[in-house]
Amino acid sequence: MKMNNIHLLPALLLGMLSTLSAAVTGDSLNIGTSNVLTGTTTSTLGYHNTLYSNYSLAVGYYNATSVLATSSLLMGTSNSFTGALTDTLVIGYLNGASGGNANAQSLVVGYANSTALDSGLVAGKYNVATKNNFALGKGLTANTVDPIVVLGRYNATPVAGQVLVVGVGTGAGSGAKNGFEVYSDGTVKMPKRQGDLKMGIFGPAGADN
């Protein structure tokens, strides 16, 4: 039976088939099976977590960071980040950042969200968000340079100047659309007529233009 492999103390391993690399320093802790730890004061609890980190914690199943995570928490299943994590909390399933994108001072909660955040927040599923933007819902895109809040589901691709968008789409691509938009100059648009009111392009009641 293969036992835990400890290269440098102080550290505590409880379980089987886990590894603390020679780079591990500080008070590190592993509880579980097949976890791999590298860094300073880094800890895991669960199964097959791979954590390259300083002062971070992974809890759950198949969570992984391939670049340094600092002061961060991964909790759940199969959350995978190829870019650096700094002061970031990730909770859920299949959340990640591909292409080496970094996340800092941010919160990611839910399922299959793809993020490259800097002081941003994502909650829900299938959302794509960058920088200091907020996305709460399903299938949302929040990737403008200036901060934007996107709510709902499957919004149209954001444009410069938008600060708040409510998506009402039915799916990605041709199914994406907005029901409500607010712009930084105070403009408010409702792309679909509501009773006698249609905002964005104005016309007389009964004219859908």
Backbone as a chain_set.jsonl record, in Angstrom:
{"seq": "MKMNNIHLLPALLLGMLSTLSAAVTGDSLNIGTSNVLTGTTTSTLGYHNTLYSNYSLAVGYYNATSVLATSSLLMGTSNSFTGALTDTLVIGYLNGASGGNANAQSLVVGYANSTALDSGLVAGKYNVATKNNFALGKGLTANTVDPIVVLGRYNATPVAGQVLVVGVGTGAGSGAKNGFEVYSDGTVKMPKRQGDLKMGIFGPAGADN", "coords": {"N": [[0.846, -1.195, 0.0], [0.623, 2.157, -0.962], [1.889, 4.895, 0.772], [1.401, 8.168, 2.295], [3.456, 10.854, 1.122], [5.844, 12.764, 2.486], [7.774, 15.636, 2.374], [8.754, 17.862, 3.675], [8.655, 19.278, 6.856], [7.105, 21.622, 9.204], [4.165, 19.684, 8.837], [1.01, 18.087, 8.309], [-0.409, 15.064, 7.413], [-3.276, 13.238, 6.753], [-4.652, 10.31, 5.737], [-4.508, 8.761, 2.485], [-2.159, 8.258, -0.193], [-1.393, 10.868, -0.783], [0.516, 13.887, -1.491], [2.963, 16.088, -0.344], [4.886, 18.559, -1.726], [8.439, 19.234, -2.052], [8.588, 21.913, -1.932], [6.782, 22.792, -0.092], [6.163, 24.748, 2.723], [5.846, 26.011, 6.101], [2.855, 25.716, 8.159], [1.178, 23.246, 7.061], [-1.645, 21.281, 5.887], [-3.102, 18.203, 5.099], [-5.989, 16.355, 4.525], [-7.358, 13.466, 3.539], [-7.456, 11.807, 0.311], [-5.134, 11.178, -2.288], [-4.384, 13.839, -2.744], [-2.478, 16.718, -3.798], [-0.069, 18.953, -2.762], [1.529, 22.108, -2.936], [3.519, 24.767, -1.829], [3.135, 27.448, 0.573], [1.934, 27.119, 3.8], [-0.485, 25.693, 3.1], [-3.547, 23.936, 2.443], [-5.606, 20.988, 2.169], [-8.749, 19.298, 1.91], [-10.268, 16.414, 1.271], [-10.618, 14.711, -1.865], [-8.293, 14.012, -4.375], [-7.487, 16.655, -4.917], [-5.53, 19.276, -6.303], [-3.274, 21.571, -5.4], [-1.544, 24.434, -5.837], [-0.194, 26.715, -3.973], [-0.205, 29.593, -1.734], [-1.113, 30.03, 1.528], [-3.761, 29.03, 1.235], [-6.814, 27.09, 0.622], [-8.278, 24.032, -0.325], [-11.303, 22.342, -0.646], [-13.05, 19.446, -1.084], [-13.529, 17.751, -4.16], [-11.484, 16.851, -6.769], [-10.6, 19.516, -7.286], [-8.491, 22.107, -8.613], [-5.523, 24.038, -9.023], [-3.282, 25.407, -11.333], [-1.446, 27.372, -11.406], [0.009, 29.691, -9.11], [-1.996, 30.062, -6.247], [-3.133, 32.439, -3.986], [-4.043, 33.134, -0.735], [-6.678, 32.102, -1.042], [-9.787, 30.25, -1.601], [-11.003, 27.17, -2.636], [-13.902, 25.394, -3.091], [-15.826, 22.584, -3.472], [-16.475, 20.743, -6.455], [-14.365, 19.743, -9.07], [-13.48, 22.317, -9.801], [-11.371, 24.358, -11.663], [-8.478, 26.159, -12.236], [-6.357, 27.819, -14.39], [-4.999, 30.139, -14.283], [-3.57, 32.606, -12.044], [-4.822, 32.816, -8.701], [-5.962, 35.198, -6.406], [-6.849, 36.161, -3.248], [-9.462, 35.121, -3.578], [-12.658, 33.547, -3.698], [-14.071, 30.492, -4.458], [-16.861, 28.595, -5.116], [-18.582, 25.694, -5.817], [-19.238, 23.865, -8.85], [-17.299, 22.8, -11.543], [-16.35, 25.346, -12.172], [-14.095, 27.765, -13.603], [-11.046, 29.121, -15.096], [-9.725, 29.556, -18.156], [-6.837, 29.594, -20.366], [-4.886, 30.879, -18.879], [-5.924, 33.038, -17.502], [-6.21, 35.366, -14.845], [-7.634, 35.659, -11.53], [-8.77, 37.896, -9.075], [-9.455, 39.103, -5.8], [-12.221, 38.319, -5.748], [-15.486, 36.71, -6.171], [-16.807, 33.607, -6.975], [-19.52, 31.671, -7.663], [-21.358, 28.748, -8.173], [-22.126, 26.943, -11.191], [-20.083, 25.818, -13.784], [-19.024, 28.331, -14.572], [-17.043, 30.739, -16.308], [-14.286, 32.651, -15.724], [-12.422, 35.735, -15.442], [-11.626, 37.629, -13.36], [-11.387, 40.787, -11.589], [-11.918, 41.997, -8.689], [-14.622, 41.267, -8.948], [-17.883, 39.627, -9.353], [-19.527, 36.559, -9.73], [-22.397, 34.604, -10.055], [-24.298, 31.728, -10.446], [-24.904, 29.895, -13.464], [-23.025, 28.805, -16.325], [-22.008, 31.325, -16.956], [-20.0, 34.013, -18.302], [-17.454, 36.071, -17.37], [-15.455, 39.016, -16.887], [-12.838, 41.146, -15.568], [-13.836, 43.829, -13.364], [-16.596, 43.136, -13.188], [-20.097, 42.181, -12.778], [-22.072, 39.282, -12.761], [-25.095, 37.683, -12.584], [-26.959, 34.971, -12.843], [-27.936, 33.005, -15.642], [-26.031, 31.827, -18.34], [-24.923, 34.298, -18.974], [-23.088, 37.164, -20.243], [-20.531, 39.207, -19.225], [-18.347, 41.33, -19.973], [-17.197, 43.825, -20.405], [-14.968, 46.706, -20.555], [-15.335, 48.789, -18.678], [-17.074, 48.757, -15.506], [-19.914, 46.589, -15.3], [-23.208, 45.447, -14.548], [-24.859, 42.484, -14.925], [-27.864, 40.794, -15.218], [-30.188, 38.025, -15.038], [-30.806, 36.035, -17.902], [-28.924, 34.814, -20.617], [-27.969, 37.286, -22.047], [-27.613, 39.822, -24.631], [-24.511, 40.535, -26.356], [-22.532, 42.659, -24.401], [-22.151, 46.246, -24.717], [-20.072, 49.195, -25.008], [-20.533, 51.603, -22.467], [-22.837, 50.613, -21.278], [-24.261, 50.003, -18.079], [-26.009, 48.525, -16.614], [-27.723, 45.58, -17.301], [-30.454, 43.537, -18.174], [-30.867, 40.326, -19.05], [-32.938, 38.436, -21.238], [-32.93, 36.257, -22.808], [-33.207, 33.119, -24.652], [-31.231, 31.357, -25.156], [-27.747, 30.828, -26.099], [-25.959, 32.807, -28.608], [-28.008, 33.317, -31.377], [-30.234, 33.25, -29.769], [-29.86, 35.025, -27.709], [-30.798, 37.957, -25.93], [-31.77, 41.245, -24.775], [-33.825, 42.591, -22.173], [-33.869, 44.929, -20.803], [-31.982, 47.873, -20.426], [-29.49, 49.972, -19.08], [-27.603, 52.936, -19.38], [-24.437, 54.682, -19.049], [-24.763, 57.409, -19.415], [-27.259, 57.931, -18.481], [-29.283, 57.091, -20.115], [-32.067, 54.98, -20.685], [-33.168, 51.91, -21.877], [-35.717, 49.901, -23.243], [-35.959, 47.306, -25.107], [-38.223, 45.903, -26.109], [-41.643, 46.625, -26.613], [-43.624, 47.706, -23.861], [-46.756, 47.582, -23.018], [-48.009, 50.727, -23.738], [-45.535, 51.78, -23.898], [-42.35, 52.168, -25.187], [-38.966, 52.132, -24.973], [-35.998, 53.722, -26.038], [-36.064, 53.891, -28.953], [-38.303, 56.285, -29.811], [-41.787, 56.548, -30.379], [-45.179, 57.074, -31.532], [-47.94, 55.764, -29.572], [-48.823, 52.456, -30.352], [-47.199, 52.251, -32.558], [-44.639, 50.24, -33.395], [-41.681, 50.967, -33.32]], "CA": [[0.0, 0.0, 0.0], [1.399, 3.37, -1.03], [1.546, 5.789, 1.854], [1.622, 9.57, 2.03], [4.834, 11.236, 0.877], [6.091, 14.044, 3.141], [9.133, 16.076, 2.1], [9.214, 18.937, 4.522], [7.81, 19.557, 8.001], [5.944, 20.997, 9.816], [2.984, 19.42, 8.018], [0.242, 16.953, 8.785], [-1.178, 14.363, 6.398], [-4.148, 12.18, 7.219], [-5.272, 9.693, 4.582], [-3.69, 7.916, 1.637], [-1.74, 8.592, -1.552], [-1.251, 12.306, -0.951], [1.895, 14.337, -1.606], [3.409, 17.456, -0.125], [6.139, 18.696, -2.457], [9.572, 19.779, -1.309], [8.409, 23.361, -1.827], [5.828, 23.12, 0.957], [6.708, 25.258, 3.981], [4.801, 26.496, 6.985], [1.954, 24.752, 8.766], [0.269, 22.761, 6.03], [-2.498, 20.195, 6.327], [-3.861, 17.441, 4.123], [-6.86, 15.307, 5.028], [-8.039, 12.854, 2.416], [-6.793, 10.839, -0.552], [-4.61, 11.583, -3.599], [-4.217, 15.278, -2.862], [-1.124, 17.191, -4.057], [0.087, 20.298, -2.236], [2.785, 22.823, -3.128], [3.415, 26.155, -1.414], [3.332, 27.848, 1.954], [0.728, 27.064, 4.627], [-1.552, 25.319, 2.177], [-4.283, 22.821, 3.027], [-6.673, 20.373, 1.399], [-9.642, 18.38, 2.597], [-11.077, 15.734, 0.276], [-10.059, 13.698, -2.754], [-7.668, 14.351, -5.652], [-7.293, 18.087, -5.102], [-4.167, 19.692, -6.626], [-3.266, 22.959, -4.96], [-0.294, 25.176, -5.84], [-0.752, 27.881, -3.295], [0.234, 30.15, -0.469], [-2.184, 30.429, 2.452], [-5.028, 28.722, 0.573], [-7.477, 25.866, 1.044], [-9.191, 23.359, -1.249], [-12.185, 21.409, 0.035], [-13.94, 18.756, -2.009], [-13.206, 16.64, -5.053], [-10.902, 17.23, -8.061], [-10.31, 20.932, -7.473], [-7.097, 22.228, -9.034], [-4.903, 25.26, -9.524], [-2.019, 25.078, -11.986], [-0.572, 28.489, -11.118], [-0.072, 30.007, -7.693], [-3.176, 30.645, -5.599], [-2.734, 33.11, -2.755], [-5.145, 33.537, 0.15], [-7.903, 31.772, -1.761], [-10.499, 29.058, -1.186], [-11.776, 26.42, -3.621], [-14.788, 24.486, -2.375], [-16.772, 21.946, -4.365], [-16.029, 19.655, -7.313], [-13.835, 19.992, -10.415], [-13.144, 23.705, -10.101], [-10.02, 24.298, -12.211], [-8.002, 27.482, -12.61], [-5.025, 27.81, -14.978], [-4.373, 31.413, -13.953], [-3.367, 32.86, -10.622], [-5.93, 33.235, -7.846], [-5.534, 36.019, -5.288], [-7.956, 36.609, -2.397], [-10.657, 34.758, -4.326], [-13.453, 32.453, -3.166], [-14.753, 29.736, -5.505], [-17.736, 27.578, -4.537], [-19.475, 25.1, -6.798], [-18.868, 22.729, -9.69], [-16.81, 23.069, -12.9], [-15.963, 26.731, -12.414], [-12.693, 27.814, -13.974], [-10.524, 30.172, -15.959], [-8.788, 28.962, -19.103], [-5.934, 30.513, -21.034], [-4.013, 31.593, -17.962], [-6.561, 34.221, -16.94], [-6.104, 35.48, -13.396], [-8.783, 36.139, -10.773], [-8.31, 38.529, -7.847], [-10.443, 39.769, -4.943], [-13.497, 38.053, -6.402], [-16.31, 35.603, -5.705], [-17.405, 32.815, -8.045], [-20.408, 30.688, -7.051], [-22.292, 28.11, -9.085], [-21.806, 25.818, -12.066], [-19.513, 26.02, -15.12], [-18.757, 29.729, -14.887], [-15.691, 31.003, -16.799], [-14.036, 33.98, -15.188], [-11.108, 36.394, -15.36], [-12.169, 38.75, -12.599], [-10.611, 41.629, -10.679], [-12.952, 42.605, -7.844], [-15.91, 40.993, -9.574], [-18.725, 38.61, -8.742], [-20.322, 35.737, -10.632], [-23.212, 33.599, -9.384], [-25.226, 31.094, -11.369], [-24.334, 28.835, -14.292], [-22.65, 29.101, -17.716], [-21.718, 32.743, -17.142], [-18.645, 34.413, -18.681], [-17.255, 37.41, -16.817], [-14.084, 39.488, -16.776], [-12.54, 42.397, -14.886], [-14.643, 44.074, -12.153], [-17.988, 43.057, -13.606], [-20.976, 41.318, -11.998], [-23.029, 38.497, -13.54], [-25.928, 36.846, -11.717], [-27.991, 34.329, -13.629], [-27.575, 31.856, -16.476], [-25.606, 32.096, -19.695], [-24.682, 35.733, -19.125], [-21.766, 37.658, -20.61], [-20.197, 40.502, -18.63], [-16.937, 41.397, -20.351], [-16.819, 45.169, -20.822], [-13.82, 47.29, -19.861], [-15.88, 49.474, -17.507], [-17.938, 47.851, -14.746], [-21.293, 46.368, -15.721], [-23.971, 44.442, -13.821], [-25.733, 41.759, -15.848], [-28.774, 39.908, -14.497], [-31.137, 37.305, -15.86], [-30.321, 34.884, -18.659], [-28.549, 34.928, -22.024], [-28.018, 38.655, -22.557], [-26.859, 40.15, -25.834], [-23.14, 40.946, -26.058], [-22.506, 44.022, -23.861], [-21.485, 47.288, -25.485], [-19.514, 50.26, -24.185], [-21.496, 52.532, -21.898], [-23.861, 49.945, -20.491], [-23.909, 49.781, -16.676], [-26.931, 47.516, -16.097], [-28.435, 44.867, -18.357], [-31.233, 42.363, -17.803], [-31.011, 39.44, -20.185], [-34.184, 37.654, -21.274], [-32.78, 35.356, -23.932], [-33.548, 31.703, -24.506], [-30.037, 30.551, -25.382], [-26.596, 31.565, -26.609], [-25.992, 33.132, -30.019], [-29.218, 33.977, -31.866], [-31.235, 33.264, -28.718], [-29.524, 36.009, -26.684], [-31.401, 39.279, -26.099], [-31.936, 42.033, -23.555], [-35.132, 43.153, -21.895], [-33.739, 46.211, -20.121], [-30.604, 48.348, -20.497], [-29.204, 51.299, -18.539], [-26.31, 53.41, -19.865], [-23.728, 55.578, -18.133], [-25.251, 58.786, -19.595], [-28.621, 58.001, -17.969], [-30.23, 56.523, -21.061], [-32.69, 53.711, -20.325], [-33.787, 51.308, -23.049], [-36.484, 48.662, -23.148], [-36.055, 46.966, -26.526], [-39.552, 45.418, -26.48], [-42.706, 47.479, -26.099], [-44.357, 47.313, -22.667], [-47.986, 48.362, -23.088], [-47.851, 51.843, -24.66], [-44.21, 52.348, -23.68], [-41.178, 51.527, -25.776], [-37.884, 53.066, -24.705], [-34.833, 53.543, -26.902], [-36.549, 54.648, -30.097], [-39.629, 56.731, -29.376], [-42.803, 56.745, -31.403], [-46.533, 57.152, -30.968], [-48.527, 54.508, -29.13], [-49.291, 51.615, -31.439], [-46.137, 52.095, -33.559], [-43.545, 49.439, -32.813], [-40.467, 51.373, -34.017]], "C": [[0.879, 1.241, 0.0], [0.933, 4.334, 0.044], [1.755, 7.238, 1.429], [3.111, 9.856, 1.923], [5.056, 12.631, 1.425], [7.546, 14.431, 2.936], [9.642, 17.095, 3.105], [8.201, 19.189, 5.626], [8.013, 21.007, 8.436], [4.776, 20.847, 8.836], [2.302, 18.196, 8.589], [-0.552, 16.376, 7.628], [-1.988, 13.266, 7.06], [-4.858, 11.603, 6.005], [-4.273, 8.877, 3.793], [-3.307, 8.637, 0.348], [-1.628, 10.084, -1.803], [0.213, 12.699, -0.909], [2.012, 15.797, -1.224], [4.756, 17.591, -0.808], [7.221, 19.273, -1.562], [9.457, 21.279, -1.126], [7.457, 23.764, -0.716], [6.557, 23.578, 2.212], [5.549, 25.742, 4.835], [3.931, 25.361, 7.49], [0.905, 24.313, 7.757], [-0.463, 21.521, 6.503], [-3.145, 19.529, 5.122], [-4.694, 16.392, 4.845], [-7.602, 14.728, 3.829], [-7.133, 11.949, 1.606], [-6.369, 11.486, -1.86], [-4.582, 13.087, -3.791], [-2.751, 15.623, -3.08], [-1.031, 18.641, -3.629], [1.476, 20.835, -2.534], [2.593, 24.251, -2.643], [3.642, 26.342, 0.066], [1.995, 27.853, 2.689], [-0.502, 26.824, 3.751], [-2.233, 24.054, 2.671], [-5.333, 22.287, 2.064], [-7.479, 19.448, 2.297], [-10.506, 17.717, 1.537], [-10.276, 14.762, -0.561], [-9.529, 14.326, -4.043], [-7.667, 15.852, -5.933], [-5.823, 18.375, -5.383], [-4.063, 21.185, -6.387], [-1.842, 23.503, -4.929], [-0.608, 26.527, -5.221], [0.099, 28.362, -2.134], [-1.01, 30.539, 0.319], [-3.568, 30.178, 1.853], [-5.54, 27.356, 0.992], [-8.35, 25.338, -0.086], [-9.984, 22.32, -0.475], [-13.095, 20.758, -1.001], [-13.233, 17.728, -2.86], [-12.71, 17.191, -6.389], [-10.83, 18.734, -8.304], [-8.837, 21.103, -7.793], [-6.731, 23.664, -9.376], [-3.574, 24.871, -10.142], [-0.998, 26.198, -11.865], [-0.88, 28.934, -9.691], [-1.412, 30.626, -7.294], [-2.739, 31.216, -4.255], [-3.974, 33.552, -1.983], [-6.5, 33.289, -0.491], [-8.503, 30.471, -1.252], [-11.228, 28.458, -2.378], [-12.593, 25.388, -2.872], [-15.798, 23.902, -3.355], [-16.128, 20.831, -5.161], [-15.56, 20.181, -8.66], [-13.755, 21.472, -10.771], [-11.683, 23.757, -10.518], [-9.601, 25.667, -12.729], [-6.57, 27.399, -13.12], [-4.304, 29.126, -14.76], [-4.31, 31.603, -12.46], [-4.674, 33.258, -9.941], [-5.367, 34.05, -6.686], [-6.768, 36.493, -4.532], [-9.307, 36.322, -3.058], [-11.321, 33.535, -3.717], [-14.227, 31.807, -4.309], [-15.553, 28.625, -4.84], [-18.608, 27.012, -5.644], [-18.838, 23.974, -7.573], [-18.466, 23.21, -11.083], [-16.595, 24.548, -13.191], [-14.489, 26.781, -12.79], [-12.338, 29.025, -14.803], [-9.473, 29.544, -16.859], [-7.847, 30.02, -19.654], [-5.053, 31.323, -20.127], [-4.612, 32.85, -17.374], [-6.502, 34.205, -15.42], [-7.428, 35.955, -12.804], [-8.273, 36.704, -9.454], [-9.471, 39.202, -7.124], [-11.873, 39.569, -5.463], [-14.202, 36.851, -5.787], [-16.961, 34.929, -6.901], [-18.215, 31.703, -7.392], [-21.287, 30.077, -8.131], [-21.676, 27.017, -9.923], [-21.266, 26.304, -13.412], [-19.417, 27.494, -15.505], [-17.304, 29.888, -15.327], [-15.343, 32.448, -16.489], [-12.587, 34.423, -15.346], [-11.36, 37.715, -14.649], [-11.109, 39.512, -11.825], [-11.629, 42.437, -9.888], [-14.322, 42.47, -8.494], [-16.663, 39.903, -8.85], [-19.508, 37.887, -9.829], [-21.094, 34.723, -9.8], [-24.215, 33.055, -10.385], [-24.544, 30.0, -12.164], [-24.096, 29.334, -15.715], [-22.39, 30.58, -17.966], [-20.259, 32.954, -17.528], [-18.451, 35.845, -18.214], [-15.785, 37.731, -16.683], [-14.048, 40.767, -15.959], [-13.434, 42.574, -13.653], [-16.116, 44.175, -12.516], [-18.76, 42.063, -12.737], [-21.931, 40.594, -12.949], [-23.778, 37.58, -12.594], [-27.061, 36.269, -12.544], [-27.449, 33.149, -14.405], [-27.182, 32.32, -17.87], [-25.314, 33.558, -19.984], [-23.245, 36.019, -19.56], [-21.585, 39.043, -20.023], [-18.705, 40.723, -18.839], [-16.516, 42.767, -20.858], [-15.634, 45.678, -20.007], [-14.265, 47.992, -18.586], [-16.886, 48.575, -16.803], [-19.359, 47.79, -15.289], [-21.906, 45.307, -14.824], [-24.943, 43.801, -14.807], [-26.543, 40.742, -15.048], [-29.629, 39.135, -15.498], [-30.539, 36.11, -16.573], [-30.014, 35.294, -20.103], [-28.738, 36.346, -22.573], [-27.273, 38.774, -23.887], [-25.462, 40.642, -25.437], [-23.11, 42.386, -25.561], [-21.751, 44.982, -24.778], [-21.004, 48.372, -24.534], [-20.617, 51.197, -23.718], [-22.601, 51.89, -21.106], [-23.372, 49.751, -19.058], [-24.813, 48.739, -16.03], [-27.699, 46.901, -17.264], [-29.214, 43.72, -17.724], [-31.43, 41.529, -19.061], [-32.289, 38.627, -20.089], [-34.139, 36.648, -22.421], [-33.151, 33.917, -23.599], [-32.349, 30.794, -24.714], [-28.926, 31.416, -25.924], [-26.773, 31.862, -28.094], [-27.259, 33.857, -30.407], [-30.32, 34.048, -30.813], [-30.994, 34.299, -27.643], [-30.217, 37.344, -26.968], [-31.577, 39.935, -24.739], [-33.375, 42.501, -23.419], [-35.074, 44.538, -21.302], [-32.271, 46.598, -20.124], [-30.504, 49.748, -19.895], [-27.785, 51.671, -18.937], [-25.732, 54.465, -18.93], [-24.163, 57.03, -18.282], [-26.681, 58.968, -19.099], [-29.671, 57.452, -18.901], [-30.751, 55.185, -20.561], [-33.408, 53.171, -21.558], [-34.532, 50.032, -22.675], [-36.757, 48.222, -24.583], [-37.422, 46.47, -26.977], [-40.616, 46.289, -25.838], [-43.369, 46.854, -24.874], [-45.63, 48.146, -22.608], [-47.853, 49.446, -24.14], [-46.443, 52.431, -24.615], [-43.153, 51.508, -24.37], [-40.029, 52.513, -25.662], [-36.681, 52.713, -25.568], [-35.077, 54.3, -28.172], [-37.992, 55.017, -29.78], [-40.561, 56.924, -30.562], [-44.163, 56.78, -30.764], [-47.024, 55.786, -30.529], [-49.093, 53.745, -30.314], [-48.269, 51.423, -32.535], [-44.955, 51.389, -32.924], [-42.262, 49.76, -33.56], [-39.434, 51.864, -33.034]], "O": [[1.768, 1.381, 0.84], [-0.265, 4.564, 0.211], [2.233, 7.501, 0.325], [3.929, 9.186, 2.552], [4.512, 13.595, 0.887], [8.451, 13.668, 3.273], [10.846, 17.175, 3.353], [7.006, 19.303, 5.353], [9.029, 21.594, 8.064], [4.448, 21.777, 8.1], [2.924, 17.374, 9.261], [-1.278, 17.095, 6.941], [-1.46, 12.464, 7.831], [-5.586, 12.317, 5.314], [-3.305, 8.359, 4.349], [-4.032, 9.506, -0.136], [-1.758, 10.521, -2.946], [1.051, 11.972, -0.376], [1.262, 16.642, -1.713], [5.678, 16.829, -0.514], [6.95, 19.741, -0.456], [10.133, 21.862, -0.278], [7.328, 24.951, -0.418], [7.453, 22.895, 2.706], [4.42, 25.869, 4.362], [4.235, 24.188, 7.274], [-0.14, 24.95, 7.623], [0.003, 20.801, 7.386], [-3.67, 20.202, 4.234], [-4.181, 15.636, 5.67], [-8.384, 15.423, 3.181], [-6.168, 11.389, 2.126], [-7.127, 12.241, -2.468], [-4.743, 13.561, -4.915], [-1.87, 14.907, -2.605], [-1.819, 19.474, -4.077], [2.472, 20.123, -2.406], [1.605, 24.892, -3.003], [4.259, 25.508, 0.729], [1.042, 28.504, 2.261], [-1.418, 27.644, 3.683], [-1.581, 23.188, 3.255], [-5.88, 23.029, 1.248], [-6.986, 18.901, 3.283], [-11.381, 18.361, 0.959], [-9.381, 14.077, -0.065], [-10.236, 15.078, -4.714], [-7.831, 16.264, -7.081], [-4.953, 17.771, -4.757], [-4.691, 21.976, -7.09], [-1.031, 23.089, -4.101], [-1.214, 27.385, -5.862], [0.977, 27.662, -1.63], [-1.855, 31.289, -0.169], [-4.45, 31.03, 1.958], [-4.832, 26.569, 1.621], [-9.073, 26.099, -0.728], [-9.415, 21.515, 0.262], [-13.826, 21.448, -1.711], [-12.439, 16.93, -2.361], [-13.435, 17.919, -7.067], [-10.988, 19.173, -9.443], [-8.009, 20.334, -7.305], [-7.532, 24.406, -9.944], [-2.816, 24.098, -9.555], [0.176, 26.009, -12.181], [-1.922, 28.582, -9.137], [-1.891, 31.575, -7.914], [-2.055, 30.547, -3.48], [-4.837, 34.252, -2.513], [-7.367, 34.163, -0.486], [-7.841, 29.689, -0.57], [-11.985, 29.151, -3.057], [-12.047, 24.595, -2.104], [-16.542, 24.643, -3.997], [-15.331, 20.059, -4.627], [-16.255, 20.959, -9.313], [-13.945, 21.838, -11.931], [-10.828, 23.247, -9.795], [-10.287, 26.262, -13.56], [-5.672, 26.97, -12.397], [-3.106, 29.22, -15.029], [-4.921, 30.853, -11.7], [-5.515, 33.941, -10.525], [-4.397, 33.635, -6.052], [-7.635, 37.152, -5.105], [-10.186, 37.184, -3.09], [-10.648, 32.603, -3.276], [-14.95, 32.484, -5.041], [-15.005, 27.813, -4.095], [-19.298, 27.761, -6.336], [-18.014, 23.222, -7.051], [-19.213, 23.947, -11.727], [-16.654, 24.961, -14.35], [-13.71, 25.936, -12.349], [-13.19, 29.838, -15.164], [-8.449, 29.056, -16.38], [-8.048, 31.213, -19.427], [-4.518, 32.351, -20.54], [-3.887, 33.661, -16.798], [-6.714, 33.17, -14.787], [-8.24, 36.575, -13.491], [-7.447, 36.081, -8.786], [-10.352, 39.793, -7.748], [-12.634, 40.527, -5.6], [-13.627, 36.09, -5.01], [-17.586, 35.584, -7.735], [-17.667, 30.886, -6.653], [-21.897, 30.8, -8.919], [-20.825, 26.259, -9.458], [-21.909, 27.101, -14.096], [-19.701, 27.858, -16.646], [-16.421, 29.234, -14.772], [-16.027, 33.366, -16.94], [-11.663, 33.61, -15.379], [-11.314, 38.783, -15.259], [-10.072, 38.963, -11.453], [-12.141, 43.447, -10.371], [-15.083, 43.434, -8.579], [-16.178, 39.325, -7.877], [-20.075, 38.509, -10.727], [-20.52, 34.057, -8.939], [-24.893, 33.81, -11.081], [-23.714, 29.261, -11.634], [-24.843, 30.159, -16.24], [-22.54, 31.041, -19.097], [-19.386, 32.18, -17.136], [-19.198, 36.737, -18.616], [-14.965, 36.856, -16.405], [-15.077, 41.387, -15.693], [-13.757, 41.6, -12.973], [-16.791, 45.155, -12.2], [-18.174, 41.222, -12.055], [-22.525, 41.212, -13.833], [-23.165, 36.786, -11.88], [-28.004, 36.973, -12.906], [-26.618, 32.387, -13.91], [-27.894, 33.098, -18.504], [-25.446, 34.004, -21.124], [-22.325, 35.247, -19.294], [-22.378, 39.947, -20.284], [-17.892, 40.351, -17.993], [-15.582, 42.872, -21.654], [-15.331, 45.166, -18.929], [-13.653, 47.819, -17.533], [-17.493, 47.715, -17.442], [-19.932, 48.805, -15.685], [-21.223, 44.38, -14.389], [-25.744, 44.487, -15.441], [-25.988, 39.936, -14.3], [-29.776, 39.538, -16.652], [-29.861, 35.279, -15.967], [-30.776, 36.037, -20.721], [-29.566, 36.573, -23.455], [-26.423, 37.948, -24.222], [-25.258, 41.109, -24.316], [-23.623, 43.269, -26.249], [-20.843, 44.588, -25.509], [-21.465, 48.463, -23.396], [-21.521, 51.54, -24.479], [-23.256, 52.572, -20.318], [-22.219, 49.382, -18.835], [-24.447, 48.135, -15.022], [-28.252, 47.611, -18.104], [-28.704, 43.018, -16.851], [-32.073, 41.965, -20.015], [-32.68, 38.185, -19.009], [-35.177, 36.237, -22.94], [-33.375, 33.553, -22.445], [-32.436, 29.589, -24.477], [-29.127, 32.603, -26.184], [-27.616, 31.264, -28.762], [-27.569, 34.903, -29.837], [-31.253, 34.838, -30.958], [-31.822, 34.455, -26.745], [-30.225, 37.811, -28.107], [-31.539, 39.278, -23.699], [-34.054, 42.772, -24.409], [-36.073, 45.256, -21.283], [-31.405, 45.764, -19.859], [-31.341, 50.608, -20.17], [-26.871, 50.851, -18.851], [-26.448, 55.061, -18.125], [-23.954, 57.821, -17.362], [-27.261, 60.04, -19.273], [-30.839, 57.352, -18.525], [-29.984, 54.354, -20.074], [-34.167, 53.892, -22.206], [-34.047, 49.205, -21.903], [-37.693, 48.718, -25.21], [-37.749, 46.613, -28.155], [-40.511, 46.651, -24.666], [-43.641, 45.654, -24.837], [-45.587, 49.303, -22.19], [-47.613, 49.146, -25.31], [-46.186, 53.467, -25.228], [-43.07, 50.296, -24.168], [-40.108, 53.618, -26.199], [-36.39, 51.538, -25.794], [-34.37, 55.267, -28.457], [-38.812, 54.139, -29.51], [-40.152, 57.408, -31.617], [-44.288, 56.539, -29.563], [-46.578, 54.764, -31.05], [-49.761, 54.319, -31.174], [-48.427, 50.533, -33.37], [-44.343, 51.918, -31.997], [-41.787, 48.943, -34.348], [-38.337, 52.252, -33.434]]}, "num_chains": 1, "name": "protein.A"}
